[in-house]
């Protein structure tokens, strides 16, 4: 039941608990209580908005793979990357690189500046960038129905 509530709110976090309850077969009070518990447990971290990056001038997206030089621990590099507003996401990864960063900028030259800034961080050995030509989908709400067998898997 919690998965169905999460899926319903994930699609539109502004939906009323009455509307969600009607969809999942619970009372408004029951949905409210379940959401409160999900918030308390940290399952639901926050309710937020989704902004179209291009409509605010962030027309250029790239994924930047970052390799640590081994002299400084990755945990010491991550806070420096977090402090860069152009780094939208940062993932520690296994493989040839240590991090994969999603970077958004206004244009290619701004990306170049960000890459130079990343390379200047102590502990960064090298980067490789992949420029996004088109985003097919992103910011996808979690649909947990597949976990319970509701929609296959």
N, C-alpha and C positions, 0 to 999 in steps of 0.2 A: 504494500500500500504506500509506503514511504517513497518507493521508486516512482510510482505513478504521480504522486504529489510533486516530486522533484522535476519530473518530466513536464508536467503541466506548468509549473512556475518557471522552469527553464526557458520555455517558449515565450512566456510573457510574465515577468516578475511583478507586473502591476495588476495582475488579475486579482479579483476579490477572492477571499477564502470561500465565500458562498458559491462563486462560479466554479472554483476548483473542486469544492465538495460535491457539486452537482455532477461534475465530470467523473469523479472517482467513487461516488456513492457514499460520501460521509457528510455529516453535519458541518456547518460553518465552525462551530466550537471545536469539533474533533480535528478539523484541518488546522485551525489556529494552534491547538495544543501540540499536534505533531510537528508543525513548522517550528514552534518554539523549542521543542526538544532537538530538532535537527540543527537549529542555530546554536543551542547550548553545547551540543556534541561537536560542533565544528564541521558537520557534514555540509550544511549551507554556510558558506563563509560570509557572503554579503549579497545584497541586492544592488545591481548596478545598471548603468545605461550602456548602450552600444552605439558608438559614434562611427559614422562613415568617414574613414581617414581622408579620402579624396575630397570630401566636401569641406574639410578644414585645412586643405592645402598639402596634405601628406600624400603626394602622388607617386612616391618612389619607395618600393619595398625590396629588401634583400635579406637573404639569410647568410650570416657570416659565421663560418666555422673557425674556431679559435683554438690554437694549440698552445699549451703551457710549456715553458722551457724547462720545467723540472726543478728550477732553482727556488721557486716560490710555490707554495701549496696552492692548489686551485681555489681553496676556500678563501685565500687572501686576494685572489684576482676577482672573484665574483662580486664583492661589494663595490669595486671600482666600476664594473660594468653596470651594476644596478643604478649607480649614480648618474649614468648617462641617459638623459631623457629620450634620446632617439632609440634606445634599446627597449623594445616593447616586451620581449620575452627572452629568457635565458634558460637554457637547459644544459645540465651536465650530461654528457653522452659517453658511451663506450665506443672505441674504435680509434681511428687515426687522429681525431681531434678530441679535445676535452670539453668544449662548449659549442653549442649552436645558439646563436643569437638572431632574433628577428628584429631587424632594424627598419625604421620608417623615417624617410626624410622628404624634403620638398623636391629634390632633383638629384641627378647623378653626382654633381660636384659636391653637394652636401654629404652624400654617402662617402665620397672619397675623404672628406674631412673627418668623418666619424671613424673610418678605417684607420687613418693616421693616428687618431686619438687612441683607438684600441691598441694599435701596435706600440704606442708609447707607454702603455701600462707595464710596470715592472712584472716580469713573469710571463709575458706573452711572447712566444717565439715566432709565430706566423699566423696568418689568416688566409682563408679562401672564401670568396664571395660568390653567391648565386643570386642573380637579379631576377625578380619576379616579373614575368611578362603580363600575366593575367591571373587574378585570383578567382578560382572556380567557386569556392565557398570558404568561409571562415566564421569564427565566432558562433559556431554551431552549438545550439543548446543540447545538453545531455538528454538522450532518450534512453532511459534505463530499462525499457520494456524487454529488450532482448535478453537481459540477464535472468529474467524470470520465465522466459520461454514464451512471452506474449507475442513476439514477432519473429520468432526463429532466431538464428544466431550465426 
